Amino acid sequence: MKIKKVQKNIRLIPRNSKGFALLFSILLSSIILSIALGVGNIAFREIQFGTSAKNTNEAFFAADTGVECALYNDNSVVNSFPESGGPSSITCGGSSISLSGTSPSWNFIISGLGASNQSCAKVSVVKTFSPDSTQIISKGYNVGDSNCNSTINRTERELVVNSVSMAPVSYTKIVLHEDMLSQSGAISMSSAGTVDGNTSTFGFDTDGAPSGSWLKIDLGFLGGPSESVLRARLYSFTANYSGNYTIQYSDNNSTWSNAITGFIPSLLGWNEIVWDSVGSHRYWRLYLTNTPGPGPDIYELELYK
C-alpha cells in the first residue's frame, strides 16, 4: 500500500499587511492635497498682489491730486493761502472744496477720486513768510467717504512736497490817466475814480454787464509808448466778486489776443494776476467772460510792466 505525501504550501500573511494599502492611500492623498494647497496659495497671493497694486495706485494718485490742487491754489492768480485773510474754499477740477484753518496752516479734503470715485485725499498746507516757503502733506486713500474716513481696511500713500519761492519779480507801475479808459457792455464806470490811486472812491461795477463786456486801456491815447504789461491789479470794495476776466492786448484796436485767462478778483482788497511777457502793445483790456450780475464794486485798477 502506497502512501502519498501531500505537501501543502502554507504562506504566512503578516497581520499588519492589510493596513499598508490604507497608509499608502493616506500618503498619496496628502501629497495631492499639499500640491493643491500650494497651487491655491500661489493663486491667492497673485490675487492679493493684483488687488494691492490696484489699491496702491488709487491711493497714490489720490495723494498726487491733493498735491496738485494745493500747488495750483498756492500759485494761482488769487493766492488761497495768504499771510492774512483768505478764502473759505478753493477750486480744483472745477469743483469747490471747503478750506479750513488760517495762516500759516490750512487743511482740505478731496473726495470722489479714482476710477470708481471712491478714493480721497487729506491735504495740509503749512507756509512760512519772508522768505516764502510751502510744505504740502497729502495723504491719499484708495477708499473713503466725503470726509475721507472709512470703516474697512484701506491703503494709504503719503506725498510730501516742499517749495521755496524765488526772489520776487520787480514791476514798475504804469501811470494811467482817466482819458485812456473806455468801456463797452453797460459797465458802470467812473474813469477818474478807477485810476486815481484812491481805494476809497468808486471805480466801476458790472452789475448789468453781460458776458463780452470790456474795460479798455489805450496806453497811446496821450502819446505814450506801447508797453509790455506783465501784471494787473484790481481793488474790490467787498469780497465775493464773481466776474471772470481775460486780459487781452491789441495793436490795432480790432484784433485781440489773450495774455492770460481766469482772473477772478473775489477777495476783499487787492487782487492781482501776473503773466509772461507777450511783447509791447498799445491797447489792453479786461474782457468779461461771464455775467456776474449784481455784486461788489471795483474801486481801483493798476497795470505794471
TAFENDA-V525277 format. One record per residue. N is the residue number from 1. SS is DSSP state (a for helix, b for strand, c for the rest). PHI is phi in degrees with one decimal (NA if undefined). D_CENTER is the distance of its C-alpha to the mean C-alpha in Angstrom with 1 decimal. Layout:
((N | SS | PHI | D_CENTER) (N | SS | PHI | D_CENTER))
This chain:
((1 | c | NA | 120.6) (2 | c | -94.9 | 117.4) (3 | c | -113.9 | 114.5) (4 | c | -92.5 | 111.1) (5 | c | -94.0 | 108.3) (6 | c | -108.9 | 105.0) (7 | c | -100.5 | 102.2) (8 | c | -99.6 | 99.0) (9 | c | -84.9 | 95.7) (10 | c | -109.4 | 93.7) (11 | c | -107.1 | 90.1) (12 | c | -80.1 | 88.5) (13 | c | -100.7 | 84.9) (14 | c | -58.7 | 82.8) (15 | a | -61.8 | 81.8) (16 | a | -92.2 | 78.1) (17 | a | -70.2 | 77.7) (18 | a | -67.4 | 76.4) (19 | a | -79.7 | 73.3) (20 | a | -65.5 | 72.3) (21 | a | -61.9 | 71.0) (22 | a | -66.0 | 68.9) (23 | a | -63.3 | 67.5) (24 | a | -61.6 | 66.8) (25 | a | -64.3 | 64.9) (26 | a | -65.9 | 62.8) (27 | a | -62.0 | 62.0) (28 | a | -64.8 | 61.0) (29 | a | -64.0 | 58.8) (30 | a | -64.1 | 57.1) (31 | a | -63.4 | 56.4) (32 | a | -63.9 | 55.0) (33 | a | -64.5 | 52.9) (34 | a | -62.7 | 51.5) (35 | a | -62.9 | 50.5) (36 | a | -63.6 | 48.9) (37 | a | -64.4 | 47.0) (38 | a | -63.3 | 45.8) (39 | a | -63.6 | 44.6) (40 | a | -63.4 | 42.9) (41 | a | -65.1 | 41.2) (42 | a | -62.8 | 39.9) (43 | a | -62.7 | 38.5) (44 | a | -63.6 | 36.9) (45 | a | -65.9 | 35.3) (46 | a | -63.4 | 34.0) (47 | a | -64.7 | 32.5) (48 | a | -60.5 | 30.9) (49 | a | -63.5 | 29.6) (50 | a | -63.8 | 28.0) (51 | a | -65.2 | 26.4) (52 | a | -62.8 | 25.2) (53 | a | -63.5 | 23.6) (54 | a | -63.8 | 21.8) (55 | a | -63.5 | 20.6) (56 | a | -63.2 | 19.6) (57 | a | -62.3 | 17.5) (58 | a | -61.2 | 15.8) (59 | a | -67.1 | 15.2) (60 | a | -64.7 | 14.1) (61 | a | -69.9 | 11.5) (62 | a | -65.9 | 10.2) (63 | a | -62.9 | 10.2) (64 | a | -64.5 | 8.6) (65 | a | -62.0 | 5.5) (66 | a | -61.6 | 5.7) (67 | a | -64.3 | 6.6) (68 | a | -62.7 | 4.3) (69 | a | -64.1 | 2.0) (70 | a | -64.8 | 5.8) (71 | a | -63.8 | 7.1) (72 | a | -60.3 | 6.1) (73 | a | -76.3 | 7.5) (74 | a | -76.9 | 10.2) (75 | a | -109.4 | 11.3) (76 | c | -75.3 | 10.9) (77 | c | -63.8 | 14.3) (78 | c | -113.4 | 14.3) (79 | c | -64.5 | 13.7) (80 | c | -83.8 | 12.3) (81 | c | -126.6 | 14.0) (82 | c | -80.5 | 17.5) (83 | c | -68.6 | 20.7) (84 | c | -145.4 | 22.0) (85 | c | 71.0 | 21.0) (86 | c | 113.8 | 17.5) (87 | c | -79.7 | 15.8) (88 | c | -98.7 | 15.8) (89 | b | -150.8 | 12.6) (90 | b | -128.5 | 9.2) (91 | b | -119.4 | 7.6) (92 | b | -139.3 | 4.6) (93 | c | 59.3 | 6.4) (94 | c | 82.4 | 9.5) (95 | b | -110.2 | 9.7) (96 | b | -86.4 | 10.7) (97 | b | -124.1 | 10.0) (98 | b | -65.7 | 12.9) (99 | c | -117.8 | 12.8) (100 | b | -113.1 | 15.9) (101 | b | 99.6 | 17.9) (102 | b | -135.1 | 19.2) (103 | c | -51.5 | 19.6) (104 | c | -105.0 | 19.4) (105 | b | -135.1 | 17.4) (106 | b | -132.7 | 14.6) (107 | b | -140.6 | 13.2) (108 | b | -153.8 | 11.0) (109 | b | -126.4 | 10.8) (110 | b | -115.3 | 8.8) (111 | b | -122.0 | 11.7) (112 | b | 72.0 | 13.1) (113 | b | -96.0 | 11.4) (114 | c | 84.0 | 13.7) (115 | c | -63.2 | 16.8) (116 | c | -105.7 | 18.4) (117 | c | 59.0 | 15.6) (118 | c | -112.7 | 16.8) (119 | b | -79.6 | 14.3) (120 | b | -156.9 | 12.2) (121 | b | -145.7 | 10.8) (122 | b | -107.7 | 12.1) (123 | b | -122.8 | 10.5) (124 | b | -122.7 | 12.8) (125 | b | -124.5 | 12.7) (126 | b | -124.0 | 16.2) (127 | b | -122.6 | 17.5) (128 | b | -122.2 | 20.9) (129 | c | -123.6 | 22.4) (130 | c | 58.5 | 25.3) (131 | c | -82.8 | 24.2) (132 | c | -76.3 | 20.4) (133 | b | -147.2 | 18.6) (134 | b | -134.5 | 15.4) (135 | b | -117.2 | 15.1) (136 | b | -117.0 | 12.0) (137 | b | -116.6 | 13.2) (138 | b | -120.7 | 11.2) (139 | b | -107.0 | 13.6) (140 | b | -101.6 | 13.0) (141 | b | -130.8 | 15.8) (142 | c | -74.6 | 17.3) (143 | c | -149.2 | 18.4) (144 | c | 177.4 | 17.9) (145 | c | -84.4 | 18.4) (146 | c | -64.7 | 16.5) (147 | c | -98.4 | 17.0) (148 | c | 60.6 | 16.1) (149 | c | -110.4 | 19.9) (150 | c | -153.5 | 22.3) (151 | c | -99.5 | 26.1) (152 | c | -115.6 | 26.4) (153 | c | -62.8 | 25.9) (154 | c | -150.6 | 22.5) (155 | c | -101.1 | 20.9) (156 | b | -118.8 | 18.6) (157 | b | -133.0 | 16.8) (158 | b | -119.5 | 15.6) (159 | b | -120.4 | 13.8) (160 | b | -122.0 | 14.8) (161 | b | -123.9 | 13.7) (162 | b | -117.3 | 16.0) (163 | b | -132.3 | 16.0) (164 | b | -125.0 | 18.9) (165 | c | -72.7 | 19.1) (166 | c | -77.0 | 22.0) (167 | c | -57.4 | 24.9) (168 | c | -63.0 | 24.1) (169 | c | -75.8 | 25.3) (170 | c | -90.8 | 28.5) (171 | c | -115.4 | 28.8) (172 | c | -115.0 | 32.0) (173 | b | -72.0 | 32.2) (174 | c | -88.2 | 33.9) (175 | c | -74.2 | 36.8) (176 | c | -107.8 | 36.5) (177 | c | -120.1 | 39.5) (178 | a | -56.8 | 39.6) (179 | a | -71.4 | 41.6) (180 | a | -79.4 | 38.7) (181 | b | -96.0 | 36.6) (182 | b | -151.6 | 36.9) (183 | b | -145.7 | 34.9) (184 | b | -146.6 | 34.9) (185 | c | 104.8 | 33.9) (186 | c | 66.3 | 35.4) (187 | c | -73.2 | 33.3) (188 | b | -82.1 | 35.5) (189 | b | -139.7 | 35.8) (190 | c | -107.2 | 38.0) (191 | a | -58.4 | 37.9) (192 | a | -65.1 | 39.6) (193 | a | -68.1 | 37.4) (194 | a | -69.8 | 34.2) (195 | c | -127.0 | 35.2) (196 | c | -86.2 | 37.7) (197 | c | 76.0 | 35.5) (198 | c | -113.6 | 36.0) (199 | c | -83.5 | 33.0) (200 | c | -108.1 | 35.6) (201 | c | -111.4 | 36.8) (202 | c | -64.2 | 35.4) (203 | c | -107.1 | 33.8) (204 | b | -159.4 | 32.5) (205 | b | -138.2 | 30.9) (206 | c | -124.0 | 29.5) (207 | c | -55.8 | 30.9) (208 | c | -111.5 | 32.7) (209 | c | -90.1 | 30.9) (210 | c | -85.7 | 29.6) (211 | c | -58.5 | 26.9) (212 | c | 101.8 | 28.5) (213 | c | -71.1 | 30.0) (214 | b | -151.0 | 29.9) (215 | b | -122.4 | 31.0) (216 | b | -110.5 | 32.6) (217 | b | -121.6 | 33.8) (218 | b | -100.8 | 36.8) (219 | c | -67.4 | 37.0) (220 | c | -97.9 | 40.4) (221 | c | -61.3 | 42.0) (222 | c | -103.3 | 44.1) (223 | c | 82.8 | 44.7) (224 | c | -75.1 | 41.7) (225 | c | -81.7 | 40.0) (226 | c | -67.2 | 36.9) (227 | b | -132.2 | 33.9) (228 | c | -91.3 | 30.7) (229 | c | -75.5 | 28.3) (230 | c | -122.5 | 25.2) (231 | b | -154.1 | 24.0) (232 | b | -131.0 | 24.3) (233 | b | -131.4 | 24.5) (234 | b | -128.0 | 25.1) (235 | b | -103.7 | 26.5) (236 | b | -96.4 | 25.9) (237 | c | -67.1 | 28.7) (238 | c | -136.9 | 26.6) (239 | c | -84.7 | 23.0) (240 | c | 73.6 | 21.0) (241 | c | -65.9 | 22.2) (242 | c | -112.7 | 20.5) (243 | c | -64.5 | 21.8) (244 | c | -116.5 | 19.5) (245 | b | -111.8 | 21.2) (246 | b | -109.9 | 21.4) (247 | b | -86.4 | 23.4) (248 | b | -124.1 | 26.3) (249 | b | -139.3 | 29.3) (250 | b | -157.2 | 32.8) (251 | c | -107.5 | 36.1) (252 | c | -123.6 | 38.3) (253 | c | 68.8 | 36.8) (254 | c | -133.6 | 36.4) (255 | c | -102.0 | 34.0) (256 | c | -115.7 | 30.5) (257 | b | -127.4 | 27.5) (258 | b | -87.5 | 23.9) (259 | b | -89.5 | 22.9) (260 | b | -164.1 | 19.4) (261 | b | -119.0 | 17.7) (262 | b | 78.8 | 15.6) (263 | b | -88.7 | 17.5) (264 | c | -120.6 | 17.5) (265 | c | -79.0 | 19.7) (266 | c | -91.1 | 19.0) (267 | c | -88.2 | 19.9) (268 | c | -66.9 | 23.5) (269 | b | 96.6 | 25.1) (270 | b | -75.5 | 23.9) (271 | b | -126.4 | 20.8) (272 | b | -138.4 | 20.4) (273 | b | -141.8 | 18.9) (274 | b | -125.8 | 19.9) (275 | c | -153.5 | 20.2) (276 | c | -71.4 | 22.1) (277 | c | -61.0 | 25.8) (278 | c | -116.7 | 27.0) (279 | c | 93.8 | 30.6) (280 | c | -87.9 | 33.1) (281 | b | -144.4 | 33.7) (282 | c | -78.8 | 35.9) (283 | b | -104.1 | 34.0) (284 | b | -135.8 | 30.5) (285 | b | -151.2 | 29.1) (286 | b | -98.8 | 26.3) (287 | b | -102.4 | 25.9) (288 | b | -80.1 | 24.7) (289 | c | -102.3 | 22.7) (290 | c | -142.1 | 22.9) (291 | c | -112.9 | 25.6) (292 | c | -70.5 | 24.5) (293 | c | 74.8 | 27.9) (294 | c | -57.7 | 29.5) (295 | c | -177.9 | 27.5) (296 | c | -62.3 | 27.5) (297 | c | -95.4 | 29.6) (298 | b | -100.0 | 28.7) (299 | b | -102.5 | 31.2) (300 | b | -158.6 | 30.7) (301 | b | -126.8 | 29.4) (302 | b | -134.8 | 29.3) (303 | b | -120.9 | 28.9) (304 | b | -132.5 | 28.8) (305 | c | -119.6 | 29.8))
